[in-house]
Amino acid sequence: MTVNPREYDAAELRELAGAEPVDDRSEATGPKPDESIRDQQFRQLLALQSERQQLDSLSRPFLTALPDSNLGAGLREEWLDFLVHVGGLGRTERAIQYYRRLQWITPAVATELSDSVDAFPEPAHDRSFTMGDHRLSLLYVATLASL
């Protein structure tokens, strides 16, 4: 008689191992395996932003000046590092100008960001930006604007 592990009941195996039973309902409320980290960040930041501002009070450009605080400077560096790491220096410059044309940022903010891009090294591998990358950038913009 052969034993096929696939035929065992998972609850019975957990019980034999002395592990606590798993509540299947708790898995349904957590993140799905196919969700990326960026999607999770997007949902968290969107919830944070919706608590801070009412949607009807938003007007373009969203980011009129970069914050002078240490937190703001760190967040700006993190955002630019993300952009350069993903898309390289050239694509990051084009993305900043794209965000200016969309009126997410003012021309002055675009100039200040572009001046900072050259401080980052060119990544070994880069790729085109995806919609998720731009969505994350919008959340960086919203977070910087809320500081």
ABEGO torsion letter per residue (X at the ends): XBBBAAABBAAAAAAAAGBBBBBAAAAAABBBAABBAAAAAAAAAAAAAAAABBAAABBOBABABBBABAAAAAAAAAAAAAAAAAAEAAAAAAAAAAAAAAGABBAAAAAAAAAAAAABBBBABBBBBBAAAAAAAAAAAAAAAAX
